């Protein structure tokens, strides 16, 4: 409705409209012709009219029409679904959200609703805001929530059930267009049209008889719930700001309304009786931090602390909803007493102060302010939590590495803690650990920790070497290795640099391959009660992905050649132990094919493709489509082909087979693969029939193999289907090949 400017002040009000006509007005249905504005006007026999989603009364008086609106239409979301049972994710396309404050939420079963602001998604997916629409993907869910946040009015919430096989959801929001309708128009009896003008006689909309237009299709997706909610919020949501820049609602307070189920967990913090006990409890929890509040001069400090803790209990319980989840339980709380006066003085803490410690009692950061002034910081969704975790990981690493008495387990744990940190959203801007101390004493000061790169890498190398003789995998070490080789681990965290795989990395990968089956078996088991199970979806895919990422970083000379040999050797090791699945081979083929030099040797690629083809695709495996479908069912959920679907997967394989076959056509050195190339080429056409490029490949292979008549017939067929060959040079080559085949000069 972008161009329909005058309509925003035209509808949903009591109106009295006159438009002149020279002839009698025919009753019936008229449809607007403006692009994107399917507006229907019905003039009915019983003196009624219908305009889009409006209805009311009309009467004819002389040469004028009189309209009156008797019902105000409601805002509505228009949803359409596309379905694909093989889609792992759901693609969302929100059409032209304009400047409205929309939120999208997803819910699995009875779990808590997870909300995102649409503008935040837009900034992430389209940082330059080049596109009008917002396109992104979400994980599979049972319900979709759409919310239009009210500014000075109630927020509107709609809940939709998502079909199990939904693959795409397209969302359009019909705006509530208010104001006075001030239109006029003329009637043309010859064309049976009504032309309606906006204020001042501008922006005409032409309404045609419905006999001359296509019927308008509307969404049949209806919400299962629809509510108006005052002061709508959710955990972690930023507060809505009024025109006077005052806060309209406190986003840290949980508001439970009829749109959401109440938390089923009655979460409670255990407040210890002494600082020593509080630190010990935090250390035992392993992943938590201790918030100490000191405000001895405030007689209401105890009451304020207790109220704060109760509020945090509700917040944490709400995040968890129905089952305890340690990721939301980040902080313990303790109110300092007179017994802690000496400790506070030693750490130079004034009243009031909020101090954050780790389980070893180390002070990570502090702020000279009342506890309530900092409460938003302790929300799981606030970036402050991530910054505290980062400072602690850096501090702990520095402390352990410099401790000569540190055990092997200590080193692995500290590397793992750093590797599992979330990478900042805006990596370049937000990477720094330090928040430079400002004049405002009420702000938390997060110190910067500088690490010795050489010392870090040497320590890691010794650790990997020491574990080469392990008889079973150390799962914390496995998890750390996977992060590190994919450029997401401690090196990225500490030194924010992408790097080429080194000898230590290849030794680490050998460790993964050696313990492959044991890792696959143990990956779903928690290492310890406080440590969740590691996230390994497909070890072969993870390793090959790391190798592929590494291959994008170019290297020259002897070091580069050695690195290439190690990459190829690693792929071969995976294949040799029977773990060369689709993702592994896909990345391997991409690596072998990255040399664009036409004179480059492709025999290695052909040998490896032959193994892959015979293992997964050969005719003796059964029907080519059914066999390919079985292979498709094994791909990793994070694969690009899992997102793009079956057709993309099928096209990849037909293209791959044709590429391998074509290299035999164009390179005499590959003639030994002639018989195999014919089989591969025939396979490409069995998967994608009558493709002119594939037909051309097979025709030339037949001719080279001595099957000349068969080749000529197939080359003619290639030209018959050449309408999709858009490159003039290629088309001319195909014609020239046919001529040479026919006159015997090929």
C-alpha positions, 0 to 999 in steps of 0.5 A: 500500500506504499503508493496509496498515499491518500487512503491512509486518511480515507477509511474507517470513519463516518463518511459522506461522499459525493461524486458526480456522474453524467449517466446512471451508475451500474450496481455491481463489483469493481476492483482497483487496478493499482499495483499492490492495492487490490481494493474491491468496491461492491455496489449492491442492489439492497443499497449496501456498498463494500469497500475492501474490508469496509462495509456500510450503507450507500444511497444514490441522490441525483448524480451523487453517491452517499457513503457511510461507514458503520464499522471500524476494521481491525488491524490484521496480519496476512500469512501464507505458508509454503510447505516442504517436509524436508526443510530443516528451518523455516524461512520468514519473509515479512513484507514491508514492515515500514517503521512499525514496532513488530516482534516475532516470537516462536514457541516449541510445545509449552516452552517459553516464547522466544521473542526478537524485535523485527528491526534487530533482525533487519539490522543483522540480516540487512545491515545497510537496510537496502531491502524493503522486506525482511527475510530470515530463517528460524528454527522449527517451532510449533507456534508463531507469535506476531506482535505490534507493540502499542505506543500509547495504545495496547499492543496487539498479539496474534498466535498462529499454529505452524504446520509440521511441514511448513518451510516458508511463511510470508507475512504482510501487515494490513495497516489500520488507516484512519482519518477523514475520507475525502474522495470524489470520482466520475463514472464512465458508462462506456468502459463501465469503470469508476475513477476515484480521486483523492483530496485535491483531485490527485492520485486516481484509483481506477475501479473495474468491473469484476468481470474484467479482473482476476479474483483476489486471493486472500490468506486462509491462515487465521490466528488461534489467539488474538489479544490486546495487551497493556504494557506488553513485555518479555524477559530481556526486552528493551523498555519502550520510550515515550516522547518525553524520553521517559521509560514507559515500562520496566523491561526487567519486571516480568509481566505474565498475562494471558498470552503466556503460560506462567513459569512452572519452576518455583526457582529460589536462590540459596543465600549463604550466611557468610562471604566464605560460604557464598564463594564456596557455593559459587565455586561448586556451581562451576559456571556461576558468579557471585554478586556481593552487595555492600550498603551498610549505611542504608537501614533499608538495604536488607529489605531492598536486597530481599526484594531484588532477589525475589524479582530475580527469582521470578525472572530466572524461573520465567526464562527456564519455564518448566525445567531447570536450565543452568544457562539461565542461572548465572549469578548467586547473590550475597548481602555483605555484613559487618563481618565483611568490613575488613574484606571490603576495605582491602578491596577498596569498596565504598558504600554502596557497592556492587561487586562481582566475584568468580568462584575463586573469590577474584574480583572481576568488576564492581560498581559504586551504586545501589543494587537496584540501579544495576538490576537490568545487568543481571538479566540473562539477555543483557550483554553485561553477562557475556562481558563478565564471562569473557573477563573471567575466562581471560583472567582464569586462563592467564592465572592457570597458564602462569601457575606451574602447579596447574594440572592437565585438567586445569589447562583443558578446562581453561582452554575450553572455557575460553573456546566456548565464549560467544563471539560478539555480535559486532565482532570488530566493534565489540570484541575488546574485553575492556570497558575503559573506566569513565568518570561515572563511578556507578558504571562497572569497570571491566579490566582488559587482560593481555595474553602472550600469544607465543605462550598460549600457542606453546601451551596448547601444542604441549597439551595436544602432544601429551594426549596423543596416546589417550585410549579414550577421548577427553570430551572437553578437549574434543570440544575445544579442538573443534572450536579451534580448528573452525576459527571459533575457539580460544585463538579467535577469542584471545587474538581476534584473528583468522589463521591458517591451520598449523601443525598443532591443528592437524595433530588435533584433527588426528586426535579426533579421527583416532577417537571418531567412533568413541566421540560419536558415541559419547557426544550426547553425554554430559561431562559433569553434572554442571557441564552440558553435553557437547554439541557435535552434530556430524564429526566428519562434516565438522572436520571437513568444514574446518579444512574447507574454511582453512583452504580459503586462506591462500598460502604460497611456497613450500609452507603452502604446499605442505599445508595442502598435502596435509589437507588432502591427507586428512580427507583421505584419512576420513574416507579410509575409516569409512567416514567420508559422507556427503559433506566431507566429499563436497568440501574435498571436491571443492578443495580439489577443484579450486585451482582454476588453471586449465592445465592443472592436473585433475586426476586426483579429483577424478580418482576421488570422485570415482570412489564417491560415485561407486560408494553412493551413486552407482547404478547397482545401488538401485534407482538413481533418484531413490539412491540420491534421496537416501543420501539426502536423508543423511546430510547434516542439519546445518548443511546448505543443502538442508536449507536449500532442499532436495532439488538443490541437492539433486542439481549439485550431483548432476552438475558434479557428475557432468564436471567430472565427465567433462574434464575427460572430454577436454583433457587428453591426459584423463583418457584413462577415465573414458569408460567411467566418464560415460557412466558419470555423464549418463548419470547426470542425464538420468538425474536431470533429463535433457540438459543441453550441457550434459547432452553435449558432454555425453555426445563428445564422450561417445564420439571419443569412445568410437560410438560416432552415430550415437554421438551425432544423434545426441549432439543434435538433441543437445541443440534441440534443447539449447534454448536454455544455453544463453552464452552465444560462444557456447552455442556456437561451439556446440554447433561447430562440434556437430559439424565436425562430427558429421564431416569427420574432422572432430 
